[in-house]
Amino acid sequence: MKEYLTLAEIQEDLREGGLTCVKLVNHYLENITSAAHLNAFVEVYADEALGAAATVDQKIKDGTAGRLAGLVIGLKDVLSYKGHGLQAGSKILQSYEAPYTGTAVQRLLDEDAIVIGRQNCDEFAMGSSNENSSFGPVLNAANNSKVPGGSSGGSAVAVQAGLCHASLGSDTGGSVRQPAAFCGVIGVKPSYGRVSRYGLIAYASSFDCIGPITKSVEDAALILEIMSGQDNFDSTVSSKEVPAYSSKMEWNGKAKIGYIRETIDNEAISSEIRQQTLDVLNRLRAEGHEVTPVEMPLLDSLLPTYYILTTAEASSNLSRFDGVRYGYRSPESVDLESMYKKTRTEAFGEEVRRRILLGTFVLSANYYDAYYTKAQRVRRLVREETNRFFEQFDFLISPVTPTTAFTIGEKTEDPLQMYLADIFTVQANVVGNPAIAIPNGKDDHGMPVGIQIMAPYFGEEKMLAFASYLTELNKKVAVEYNTNH
């Protein structure tokens, strides 16, 4: 079967009769079996997906199919899908089944998307490499010795390796965009409050966002459009009208683009990523766009602010996983106190325990003002600084990551080095703005490189159109390069 880049191509073949949803699902199921070593899926809904495909095929014949007919999608193992396993990559939720379907997932199902399975991820979405899962690490399809990024590593690899057409991930500090960059696919983090979080297992509630991972910006726009909007189950969702992103993909005019000088002139960034980012900026300049370097004084405060606040929220959110009501309970417990301690010690992984302890520490009476309160103030200052930036510019462009995908096990002994992998992605989560990662070529070893576009709050419409434009511009340059070499 040919490789489909967009859902529109799939739907065209479905209409012409050369393809059926059942054939499509069977194709993906074969791919999942042959790529089982990548460990992208923790559960595959083979019979159910085939049944759903047959139903959608009939709807297509009857002319009643939804907008996502033909979309075979995977769900990160933090998204509720009623009657299906939900573990957040953790032993503490073993054998747990979701009692309801989350809003974002339900809206896709209502438009005839077909869910093929749930995908591996870092435990409770905490990680930058997908090595923290109780199901074992996910391998990058471009090089099996490399990480896929995290925490939505299984979701990114599934799209990268053609195991499904698209995936739904979650992004708390870059968990959709960073693996998308490492795997050479598209990853979108929407504005905070654009998509309902109802049905998403919480890591850090004021940072978490659900976002699509796709092979094309057009598909990301369509999925985001359908998922977005007001929801009575989530009071943090905006009632702001959702634009028709998918029908507004044409970019017109010249953009004002800023880039933070330190994100490029930095020894921590690999020379290839630096050069490829500069190439894009120069390309945009040559196309007549205004490209300007800027300073951001609070840049060094982003990562500490992010980790103080997210660990504090995680400490609170994860207190519900205690062995009392559901999931794992330690067989070694002898009384209530030992049940709490042993269950959480045995069933939470090392990274999750580390973040709970850090969060509990910064929330403790003696340190609350010194860390948590101060971090909240810095968050407000970063948001104000970012808003001032977007009074002058349309977009902020940066690398997605300081390096391409690193070797499995390379950073597990040094949490600080692992946390630095998020240095360019956390700003969008700290301030709540939308951002997208798109492919930007490969390094000398054939590993994907990504570039990030960040936009003003609720600026997804222009961001997606510009990302589509830039993707086509990059493809054009790549074709010209290959022709001349």
Buried (B, 14 or more C-beta within 10 A) or exposed (E): EEEBBBBBBBBBBBEEEEBBBBBBBBBBBEBBEEBEEBBBBBBBBBEBBBBBBBBBBEBBEEEEBBBBBBBBBBBBBBBBBBEBBBBBBBBBBEEBBBEBBBBBBBBBBEBBBBBBBBBBBBBBBBBBBBBBBBBEBBBBBBBEEBBBBBBBBBBBBBBBBBBBBBBBBBBBBBBBBBBBBBBBBBBBBBBBBBBBBBBBBBBBBBBBBBBBBBBBBBBBBBBBBBBBBBBEEBEEBBEEEBBEBBEBBEBEEEBEBBBBBBBBEBEEBBEBBBBBBEBBBEBBEEEEBBBEEEEBEBBEBBBBBBBBBBBBBBBBBBEEBBBEEBBBBBEEBEEEEEBBBBBBEBBBBEBBBBBBEBBBBBBEEEBBEEBBEBBBEBBEEBBEBBEEBBEEBBBBBBBBBBBBBBEBEBBBEEBEBBBBBBBBBBBBBBBBBBBBBBBBBBBEEEBBBBBBBBBBBBBBBBBBBBBBBBBEBBEEBEEEEEEEE
